[in-house]
Amino acid sequence: MERSVLTSGNEGEEGREVQPDEIAASASSQEEAAQEDATSESAAEEDDRFRWYAVHTYSGYEKSVNKAIAFLSETHKDLAGKIARIYVPTEQVKTRRADGREMRRERALFPGYVFLWMELTPDVVKVCTDVPKVIGFVKSGDELQMFTNEEIAAIEEGKKQRQRAGAREVPFAVGDRVKIVEGLFAPFSGDVEDVSADKKRLKVTVGIFGRPIPVELSFDQVELADEED
C-alpha cells in the first residue's frame, strides 16, 4: 500500500516575502492535490483495519515528525503497509519580522499534533512513539483516542475556508516557537504561552540550563523561529 503525506502548503516557503497572487494559486493547487489524494487513498479508507489516531509532538516540530514517520513508514519493516496517510493541518498566515518585512509562513492549526490513518499494532505505536520530538499518542483514558472520518473532514473543510479567505495577518499565537532578538534573553528561543494583542506583549517559556523560565516580552523583541532554533 502506498502511503501519502498530507500537509497544507509547500515545504521550505516559510519566511518568504508575500506575493499577492501566490495565496489564491496556492489554495487552488492544494485543493486539487487533496482531491487527487482522496482518490488514491480510497482503497485504504475502505479497509476496516485503518483508523485515525494522533501523536502529540513538541510544538513547532509537527513537520519534522511528519517527515520522520513518513520515512520510517517506507523503510521500517514493522511499519510496512500500516500507515496510509499522515496529516498535519496548517494555515497560511502573514506576519512581520523585527525589521518590518512582511512574511508568509505556515502555522499548524493544531500545534503539537500529527494525525495518522493507520493500522493499530504494538509495533506501529512503539516505532512512532520513539520518533524524536514525539511525546506519545493522544489517549482517551487508557486507550488510544480514535478520530472519525467526519472529524478529519471537518478539519479539512475549515482549512479550505481559511485558504479561500487568503493568508491572515497574525503576529504571534499561543504555541508558536519564537527567537528572542533583543534584550537579556537574546538569542534564546522559546514557546509562546500567552499573547496580549492590545499591549503588543507576549509570555514566552524559555529553556535555560534545563529549566523552563517564563519571560514577558514585547512583539519587537522576538521573531518567529525556524524549526531548528
VMD Tcl script that draws the C-alpha trace (Angstrom):
set ca {
  {0.00 0.00 0.00}
  {1.29 3.41 -0.96}
  {1.36 5.92 1.88}
  {0.71 9.58 1.33}
  {1.79 12.59 3.33}
  {-0.77 15.38 3.61}
  {0.26 18.88 4.54}
  {-1.40 22.14 3.64}
  {1.31 24.20 1.98}
  {4.77 23.89 0.47}
  {7.88 22.89 2.37}
  {10.65 25.46 2.55}
  {8.48 28.54 1.93}
  {8.41 29.84 5.48}
  {10.00 33.24 5.69}
  {9.47 34.32 2.06}
  {8.19 37.75 1.19}
  {4.49 37.68 0.35}
  {3.47 37.75 -3.29}
  {-0.24 38.69 -3.50}
  {-1.08 36.38 -6.40}
  {0.53 33.37 -4.75}
  {-2.03 32.89 -1.99}
  {-5.01 32.16 -4.26}
  {-2.89 29.96 -6.53}
  {-1.57 28.02 -3.55}
  {-5.06 27.42 -2.21}
  {-6.25 26.17 -5.62}
  {-3.30 23.80 -6.10}
  {-3.68 22.41 -2.58}
  {-7.37 21.67 -3.15}
  {-6.52 19.83 -6.36}
  {-3.82 17.84 -4.55}
  {-6.25 16.92 -1.80}
  {-8.79 15.67 -4.35}
  {-6.15 13.53 -6.06}
  {-5.01 12.15 -2.72}
  {-8.59 11.28 -1.71}
  {-8.96 9.22 -4.90}
  {-5.66 7.38 -4.44}
  {-6.46 6.58 -0.80}
  {-9.98 5.22 -1.37}
  {-8.81 1.63 -1.05}
  {-7.22 2.31 2.33}
  {-10.32 4.10 3.57}
  {-12.40 1.04 2.77}
  {-10.03 -1.18 4.77}
  {-11.53 -1.59 8.25}
  {-8.07 -2.15 9.75}
  {-7.34 1.56 9.46}
  {-8.45 4.31 11.82}
  {-7.40 7.89 12.55}
  {-5.11 8.40 15.53}
  {-2.85 11.28 16.56}
  {0.60 11.66 18.05}
  {1.37 14.54 20.38}
  {4.59 16.38 19.49}
  {6.57 19.26 20.86}
  {5.05 22.46 19.50}
  {6.79 23.62 16.34}
  {8.06 20.16 15.36}
  {4.98 18.89 13.51}
  {6.74 18.96 10.12}
  {9.87 17.18 11.27}
  {7.77 14.46 12.94}
  {5.71 14.19 9.75}
  {8.87 13.64 7.69}
  {10.34 11.16 10.17}
  {7.21 8.99 10.29}
  {6.88 9.17 6.51}
  {10.47 7.95 6.14}
  {10.00 5.15 8.66}
  {6.76 4.01 7.05}
  {8.73 3.42 3.84}
  {11.82 1.86 5.36}
  {10.93 0.17 8.69}
  {9.75 -3.42 8.34}
  {7.31 -3.10 11.26}
  {5.51 -0.19 9.56}
  {5.24 -1.64 6.06}
  {1.71 -1.04 4.76}
  {0.42 0.07 8.15}
  {0.42 3.86 7.83}
  {-1.58 5.06 4.83}
  {-1.82 8.80 5.49}
  {-0.06 11.42 7.59}
  {-1.93 14.67 8.08}
  {-0.70 17.96 9.54}
  {-3.44 20.59 9.04}
  {-1.92 24.05 8.60}
  {-2.95 27.52 7.54}
  {-1.07 30.34 5.84}
  {-0.57 33.48 7.89}
  {1.22 36.77 7.34}
  {3.50 38.22 9.96}
  {6.22 40.81 10.24}
  {9.86 40.32 11.12}
  {11.66 42.62 13.51}
  {12.94 44.63 10.52}
  {9.37 45.30 9.38}
  {9.35 42.93 6.39}
  {6.04 41.20 5.75}
  {6.50 37.44 5.55}
  {4.31 34.46 4.77}
  {4.52 31.27 6.77}
  {2.62 28.12 7.55}
  {1.25 27.57 11.02}
  {-0.23 24.38 12.41}
  {-3.95 24.62 13.06}
  {-3.44 22.19 15.94}
  {0.04 22.88 17.34}
  {1.65 19.74 18.67}
  {-0.47 17.17 16.79}
  {0.11 14.91 13.79}
  {-2.78 12.74 12.58}
  {-2.18 9.22 11.28}
  {-4.52 7.00 9.21}
  {-3.03 3.71 10.37}
  {-3.46 0.14 11.44}
  {-3.17 -0.05 15.21}
  {-0.48 -2.55 16.21}
  {2.02 -2.56 19.10}
  {4.89 -2.21 16.62}
  {3.40 0.87 14.96}
  {2.78 2.51 18.33}
  {6.31 1.78 19.54}
  {8.09 2.97 16.40}
  {6.05 6.19 16.16}
  {6.44 6.93 19.87}
  {10.23 6.58 19.56}
  {10.41 9.29 16.86}
  {12.32 12.35 18.17}
  {10.06 15.17 19.42}
  {7.07 12.83 19.82}
  {5.59 12.88 23.32}
  {3.20 9.98 22.73}
  {-0.15 9.07 21.23}
  {-3.26 11.02 22.18}
  {-5.30 8.91 24.59}
  {-8.80 8.73 25.97}
  {-8.34 7.19 29.39}
  {-6.03 4.23 28.96}
  {-6.87 3.70 25.29}
  {-5.56 5.48 22.20}
  {-8.04 8.11 21.04}
  {-9.66 7.36 17.68}
  {-10.82 10.19 15.43}
  {-13.66 9.75 12.96}
  {-13.50 10.44 9.24}
  {-16.12 13.14 9.83}
  {-13.87 14.91 12.35}
  {-10.93 14.89 9.94}
  {-13.18 16.07 7.10}
  {-14.39 18.98 9.27}
  {-10.76 19.98 9.93}
  {-10.01 19.85 6.20}
  {-13.08 21.92 5.33}
  {-12.13 24.56 7.89}
  {-8.63 24.69 6.41}
  {-10.03 25.17 2.88}
  {-12.24 28.02 4.06}
  {-9.18 29.75 5.52}
  {-7.29 29.23 2.26}
  {-10.10 30.76 0.21}
  {-10.13 33.75 2.55}
  {-6.39 34.26 2.00}
  {-3.50 34.44 4.43}
  {-4.43 36.12 7.71}
  {-2.19 38.69 9.36}
  {-1.31 37.25 12.76}
  {1.79 38.43 14.62}
  {2.13 35.57 17.10}
  {-0.09 32.90 18.61}
  {-0.01 30.51 21.55}
  {2.16 27.54 20.62}
  {4.43 29.48 18.23}
  {8.16 28.94 18.53}
  {9.93 32.31 18.70}
  {13.51 33.51 18.83}
  {14.37 36.39 21.13}
  {16.30 39.03 19.17}
  {16.58 41.84 21.72}
  {17.07 42.06 25.47}
  {18.61 39.99 28.25}
  {17.46 36.62 26.91}
  {18.65 37.03 23.30}
  {19.34 34.81 21.39}
  {17.39 32.09 23.26}
  {14.26 30.54 21.74}
  {11.06 29.58 23.49}
  {7.37 28.77 23.14}
  {4.61 31.38 23.29}
  {2.29 30.75 26.24}
  {0.12 33.87 26.12}
  {-0.44 36.82 23.77}
  {-1.75 40.29 24.61}
  {-2.56 41.86 21.25}
  {-3.66 45.17 22.77}
  {-0.42 45.63 24.67}
  {1.68 44.00 21.93}
  {3.32 41.76 24.51}
  {3.60 38.02 24.94}
  {4.69 35.49 27.52}
  {7.33 33.03 26.41}
  {8.73 29.99 28.20}
  {12.48 29.75 27.58}
  {14.60 26.72 28.45}
  {17.77 27.88 30.24}
  {20.18 25.35 31.81}
  {17.50 22.69 31.54}
  {14.87 24.74 33.38}
  {11.75 26.42 31.91}
  {11.86 30.17 32.59}
  {8.76 32.30 31.84}
  {9.55 35.75 30.46}
  {7.38 38.62 29.22}
  {8.47 40.34 26.03}
  {7.23 42.90 23.54}
  {6.44 41.93 19.96}
  {9.50 43.74 18.63}
  {11.82 41.68 20.86}
  {11.02 38.38 19.14}
  {10.65 36.86 15.71}
  {9.27 33.56 14.52}
  {11.90 30.86 14.90}
  {12.97 28.24 12.42}
  {12.31 24.63 13.48}
  {15.93 24.05 14.41}
  {16.11 27.06 16.77}
}
mol new
graphics top color blue
foreach p $ca { graphics top sphere $p radius 0.5 }
foreach p [lrange $ca 0 end-1] q [lrange $ca 1 end] { graphics top cylinder $p $q radius 0.2 }
display resetview
